Amino acid sequence: MAQTGTPPGPPLGYRRRHSIVGPVLLIAMGFVFLGMTLYPDFDPWPFLFRYWPVILICVGLGKIWDSYYYRSHPEQTGGPWISGTGVAWIVLLALFALAAWHRGPMWHRGDPWMGDWGWHGHRFGDDMHDTRTVELQGAKSVSVDLRMPAGTLSLSGGSGRLLDANFQYDRFRGKPDVEYAVSGDHGQLTVTQGEGEVHFGSEDTEWILRMGGDIPLDLNLNLGAGESDMRLRGLNVTHLKVNMGAGELRLDLTGARKSNLDADIEGGVGEATIRLPKDVGVRAIASGGIGGVNADGLTHDGDAYVNSVYGKTPTEIELTVHGGIGSINLVEE
């Protein structure tokens, strides 16, 4: 028989405890937006992208404590005045504020809002700059291994050295490492940053790399999230391997060639635009994921795309492109 009437209320003496998680989050969001309004250079997102798993850890510990408390006090009709989850959010807010204070502020006089003292810094966390140069040191060929986890890459020719590099990076991420060694007639150049780290989202990192020399180059590039602009005109690249992450790739292979080029592009999430020469034979095998393949100026030849001079020039380009999520644009110029 179904019961009717008003369901029983809470036990006598019970007092509902309201969670402070919501107010704490509102306070945190208020401080973030206030900082972004008062100081346009204030940028907390790279820091949050790096350490967001700490939020899961602290909240999980808070919930474990809440569960332990209720098992240990079964007679108590209401929870404690502040829950373990609430404490976790307060600790998180304090930790992020302390880390931000440690990384960001540098002081100078003259800000009217702060009185005699104010905020100073190029960006929150301070961007750092570094330049490196590498001489060829007698090598007759060079292999280049470039691993950039996130940011903006610009790679071009025109240098009088093997490498002229200009790096902009967050000091919290660390300075890019450049290593070069020559064994016999062969050189090995490696440029890396943040090896073994997990990266989320884009970063305020920019590499401007200029290379030179008439020697054969073997380029192996592993790119994470960001944009890449590679203009290889004037460089004697014989082998090119590019692994894209998430972002946009612009690759310019136009210009005269001294030797054949074998290029392999592995797409990730984003768009790849590859510019190809009209006066050098080109054969491209391209398979796109979501987005498809656009081949402007090329014609189908079996499972490949070729230009009108393929098989008629002393040097040729053999290109293989595997797209991920995004489009592949092959443009003949």
C-alpha positions as CSV (number, residue, x, y, z in Angstrom):
1,M,0.0,0.0,0.0
2,A,1.5,3.3,-1.0
3,Q,2.3,5.8,1.7
4,T,0.7,9.3,1.5
5,G,1.3,12.5,3.3
6,T,4.3,14.7,3.8
7,P,7.6,12.9,3.8
8,P,9.5,13.0,7.1
9,G,11.9,15.9,7.5
10,P,15.4,15.9,8.8
11,P,16.0,14.8,12.4
12,L,15.6,17.2,15.3
13,G,18.6,19.4,15.7
14,Y,19.8,18.9,12.2
15,R,21.3,22.0,10.6
16,R,22.0,22.1,6.9
17,R,25.6,23.1,6.1
18,H,26.0,25.1,3.0
19,S,29.1,24.4,0.9
20,I,31.7,27.3,0.5
21,V,33.0,25.8,-2.8
22,G,30.8,28.1,-4.9
23,P,31.8,31.3,-3.0
24,V,35.5,30.4,-3.2
25,L,35.3,29.8,-7.0
26,L,33.5,33.1,-7.4
27,I,36.2,34.9,-5.4
28,A,38.9,33.3,-7.5
29,M,37.3,34.2,-10.8
30,G,36.8,37.7,-9.5
31,F,40.5,38.1,-8.8
32,V,41.5,36.7,-12.2
33,F,39.2,39.0,-14.1
34,L,40.2,41.9,-12.0
35,G,43.8,41.3,-12.8
36,M,43.1,41.0,-16.5
37,T,41.1,44.2,-16.4
38,L,43.6,46.3,-14.5
39,Y,46.7,44.8,-16.1
40,P,46.3,43.8,-19.8
41,D,49.6,41.9,-19.7
42,F,48.4,39.7,-16.9
43,D,48.1,36.2,-18.4
44,P,47.4,33.3,-16.0
45,W,46.4,30.7,-18.6
46,P,49.8,29.1,-19.4
47,F,50.3,28.5,-15.7
48,L,46.8,27.0,-15.3
49,F,47.3,24.9,-18.4
50,R,50.5,23.5,-16.9
51,Y,49.2,22.7,-13.4
52,W,45.5,21.9,-13.9
53,P,46.1,18.3,-12.7
54,V,46.8,19.7,-9.2
55,I,43.2,20.7,-9.0
56,L,42.1,17.1,-9.5
57,I,44.5,15.9,-6.8
58,C,43.5,18.4,-4.2
59,V,39.7,18.0,-4.8
60,G,40.1,14.2,-4.7
61,L,42.0,14.4,-1.3
62,G,39.2,16.7,0.0
63,K,36.6,14.2,-1.0
64,I,38.5,11.4,0.7
65,W,38.7,13.4,3.9
66,D,34.9,14.1,3.7
67,S,34.2,10.4,3.3
68,Y,36.5,9.6,6.3
69,Y,34.9,12.2,8.5
70,Y,31.4,10.9,7.9
71,R,32.4,7.3,8.6
72,S,34.1,8.4,11.8
73,H,31.2,10.5,13.0
74,P,28.0,8.5,12.2
75,E,26.1,10.1,15.1
76,Q,26.6,13.6,13.7
77,T,23.5,14.8,11.9
78,G,25.3,17.7,10.1
79,G,28.7,18.0,8.5
80,P,31.6,20.1,9.7
81,W,31.4,23.8,9.3
82,I,33.8,23.5,6.4
83,S,34.2,20.4,4.3
84,G,37.4,18.8,3.1
85,T,36.5,19.8,-0.5
86,G,36.1,23.4,0.7
87,V,39.5,23.3,2.3
88,A,41.0,21.9,-0.9
89,W,39.7,24.8,-2.9
90,I,41.0,27.3,-0.4
91,V,44.5,25.7,-0.5
92,L,44.4,25.6,-4.3
93,L,43.6,29.3,-4.4
94,A,46.4,30.1,-2.0
95,L,48.9,28.0,-3.9
96,F,48.1,29.5,-7.3
97,A,48.2,33.0,-5.8
98,L,51.6,32.3,-4.2
99,A,53.0,30.9,-7.4
100,A,51.7,33.8,-9.4
101,W,53.2,36.3,-7.0
102,H,56.5,34.4,-7.1
103,R,56.6,34.3,-10.9
104,G,55.1,37.6,-11.9
105,P,55.6,40.8,-10.0
106,M,58.6,43.0,-10.4
107,W,58.3,46.5,-9.0
108,H,58.9,50.0,-10.2
109,R,57.7,53.4,-9.1
110,G,55.1,55.5,-10.7
111,D,51.8,53.5,-11.0
112,P,49.1,55.8,-9.6
113,W,46.8,52.9,-8.7
114,M,49.4,51.3,-6.4
115,G,50.7,54.7,-5.1
116,D,54.5,54.8,-5.2
117,W,54.8,51.1,-6.4
118,G,53.3,49.2,-9.3
119,W,53.5,46.1,-11.4
120,H,56.2,45.8,-14.0
121,G,57.0,43.0,-16.5
122,H,56.7,42.3,-20.1
123,R,54.1,39.6,-19.4
124,F,52.9,37.8,-16.3
125,G,55.7,35.3,-15.7
126,D,58.2,37.4,-17.8
127,D,59.2,36.4,-21.3
128,M,62.9,35.7,-21.7
129,H,65.0,36.0,-24.8
130,D,68.1,34.2,-25.9
131,T,70.1,34.1,-29.1
132,R,72.4,31.3,-30.4
133,T,74.7,30.9,-33.4
134,V,76.2,27.7,-34.7
135,E,79.0,27.6,-37.2
136,L,79.3,24.7,-39.7
137,Q,82.7,23.6,-38.4
138,G,83.8,21.9,-41.6
139,A,80.8,19.5,-41.9
140,K,79.9,18.4,-45.5
141,S,76.3,17.4,-44.5
142,V,74.2,18.0,-41.4
143,S,71.2,16.3,-39.7
144,V,68.9,18.6,-37.8
145,D,66.6,17.3,-35.1
146,L,64.2,20.0,-33.9
147,R,61.7,19.2,-31.1
148,M,59.4,22.1,-30.2
149,P,56.5,21.1,-27.8
150,A,54.4,24.3,-28.2
151,G,54.6,27.8,-29.6
152,T,55.3,29.6,-32.9
153,L,58.1,28.4,-35.2
154,S,59.7,30.4,-38.0
155,L,62.3,28.5,-40.0
156,S,64.0,30.0,-43.1
157,G,67.3,30.3,-45.0
158,G,69.5,33.3,-45.6
159,S,72.0,32.9,-42.8
160,G,75.8,33.1,-43.2
161,R,76.1,30.4,-40.6
162,L,74.6,27.0,-40.1
163,L,72.2,28.5,-37.6
164,D,71.1,31.9,-36.3
165,A,68.5,31.4,-33.6
166,N,66.4,33.9,-31.7
167,F,64.3,32.4,-28.9
168,Q,61.5,33.9,-26.9
169,Y,60.2,31.7,-24.0
170,D,58.7,31.7,-20.6
171,R,61.4,31.4,-17.9
172,F,59.2,28.9,-16.2
173,R,59.4,26.6,-19.2
174,G,63.1,26.9,-19.5
175,K,65.6,27.9,-22.1
176,P,65.8,26.0,-25.4
177,D,68.8,23.7,-25.6
178,V,71.0,23.9,-28.7
179,E,73.7,21.1,-29.3
180,Y,75.9,20.6,-32.2
181,A,78.7,18.1,-32.8
182,V,80.7,17.1,-35.9
183,S,81.9,13.5,-36.5
184,G,84.0,13.2,-39.6
185,D,82.3,15.1,-42.3
186,H,78.8,14.9,-40.8
187,G,77.3,17.3,-38.3
188,Q,74.4,16.7,-35.9
189,L,72.4,19.7,-34.7
190,T,69.7,19.3,-32.0
191,V,67.3,22.0,-30.8
192,T,64.9,21.0,-27.9
193,Q,62.9,22.5,-25.1
194,G,61.2,20.9,-22.1
195,E,62.0,17.3,-22.9
196,G,59.6,14.8,-21.3
197,E,57.0,17.4,-20.2
198,V,53.3,17.4,-21.0
199,H,52.0,20.5,-22.7
200,F,48.4,21.7,-22.8
201,G,47.4,24.6,-25.1
202,S,49.6,27.2,-26.7
203,E,52.4,29.0,-25.0
204,D,54.1,32.4,-25.4
205,T,57.1,30.7,-27.0
206,E,58.5,31.8,-30.3
207,W,61.5,30.4,-32.2
208,I,63.0,32.3,-35.1
209,L,65.5,30.1,-36.8
210,R,67.6,31.1,-39.9
211,M,69.8,28.5,-41.5
212,G,72.4,28.7,-44.3
213,G,75.1,26.9,-46.2
214,D,75.1,24.9,-49.5
215,I,75.5,21.5,-47.8
216,P,72.8,18.8,-47.8
217,L,70.5,19.1,-44.9
218,D,68.4,16.3,-43.3
219,L,65.6,18.0,-41.3
220,N,63.6,16.1,-38.7
221,L,60.9,18.3,-37.0
222,N,58.6,17.3,-34.2
223,L,56.1,20.1,-33.5
224,G,53.5,20.3,-30.8
225,A,50.7,22.8,-30.4
226,G,51.1,26.1,-32.3
227,E,51.9,27.6,-35.7
228,S,54.8,26.7,-38.0
229,D,56.0,28.8,-40.9
230,M,58.9,27.1,-42.8
231,R,60.4,28.8,-45.9
232,L,63.1,26.4,-47.2
233,R,63.9,28.4,-50.4
234,G,67.7,28.5,-50.8
235,L,68.4,25.6,-48.4
236,N,69.7,22.3,-49.8
237,V,67.3,20.1,-48.0
238,T,67.5,16.5,-49.2
239,H,65.3,14.8,-46.5
240,L,62.4,16.4,-44.6
241,K,60.3,14.8,-41.9
242,V,57.6,16.8,-40.1
243,N,55.4,15.5,-37.3
244,M,52.6,18.0,-36.7
245,G,50.8,18.3,-33.4
246,A,47.8,20.7,-33.1
247,G,47.9,23.9,-35.1
248,E,48.7,25.2,-38.5
249,L,51.7,24.3,-40.8
250,R,52.8,26.5,-43.7
251,L,55.6,24.9,-45.7
252,D,57.2,26.7,-48.7
253,L,59.3,24.4,-51.0
254,T,59.4,26.7,-54.0
255,G,62.7,27.8,-55.6
256,A,65.5,26.1,-57.6
257,R,66.8,22.8,-56.2
258,K,70.4,21.5,-56.2
259,S,69.3,17.9,-55.3
260,N,66.3,15.8,-54.9
261,L,64.0,16.2,-51.9
262,D,62.2,13.4,-50.1
263,A,59.6,14.9,-47.8
264,D,57.2,13.2,-45.4
265,I,54.6,15.2,-43.5
266,E,52.5,13.6,-40.7
267,G,49.5,15.7,-39.9
268,G,47.9,16.2,-36.5
269,V,45.0,18.4,-35.7
270,G,44.9,21.5,-37.9
271,E,45.6,22.7,-41.5
272,A,48.7,22.1,-43.6
273,T,49.5,24.4,-46.6
274,I,52.4,23.3,-48.8
275,R,53.7,25.5,-51.6
276,L,55.3,23.7,-54.5
277,P,57.5,24.9,-57.4
278,K,56.3,25.0,-61.0
279,D,59.7,24.5,-62.6
280,V,60.8,21.4,-60.5
281,G,59.1,18.0,-60.9
282,V,56.8,17.2,-58.1
283,R,55.0,14.0,-57.1
284,A,52.8,14.1,-54.1
285,I,50.9,11.3,-52.3
286,A,48.4,13.0,-50.0
287,S,45.8,11.4,-47.9
288,G,43.6,13.5,-45.7
289,G,41.6,12.7,-42.6
290,I,38.7,15.0,-41.9
291,G,39.0,18.0,-44.3
292,G,40.3,16.3,-47.4
293,V,43.0,17.3,-49.9
294,N,43.1,20.4,-52.1
295,A,45.6,20.2,-55.0
296,D,45.8,23.5,-56.9
297,G,47.7,23.2,-60.2
298,L,48.4,19.4,-59.8
299,T,46.8,16.5,-61.7
300,H,46.0,13.0,-60.6
301,D,48.4,10.2,-61.6
302,G,47.2,7.0,-60.1
303,D,47.2,7.5,-56.3
304,A,49.4,10.6,-56.6
305,Y,49.4,14.2,-57.7
306,V,52.0,15.4,-60.2
307,N,52.8,18.7,-61.8
308,S,53.3,19.3,-65.5
309,V,57.1,19.0,-65.4
310,Y,57.4,15.9,-63.4
311,G,59.9,13.5,-64.9
312,K,61.4,16.3,-67.1
313,T,63.7,18.1,-64.6
314,P,67.1,17.2,-63.2
315,T,65.9,17.3,-59.7
316,E,62.5,16.3,-58.2
317,I,60.4,16.5,-55.1
318,E,58.8,13.3,-53.7
319,L,56.2,14.3,-51.1
320,T,54.1,12.2,-48.8
321,V,51.4,13.8,-46.7
322,H,49.2,12.0,-44.2
323,G,46.6,14.4,-42.8
324,G,44.9,14.1,-39.4
325,I,41.9,16.2,-38.5
326,G,42.1,19.2,-40.9
327,S,42.7,19.9,-44.5
328,I,45.8,19.6,-46.8
329,N,46.4,22.3,-49.3
330,L,48.9,21.7,-52.1
331,V,49.5,24.9,-54.0
332,E,51.8,25.1,-57.1
333,E,53.5,28.5,-57.6
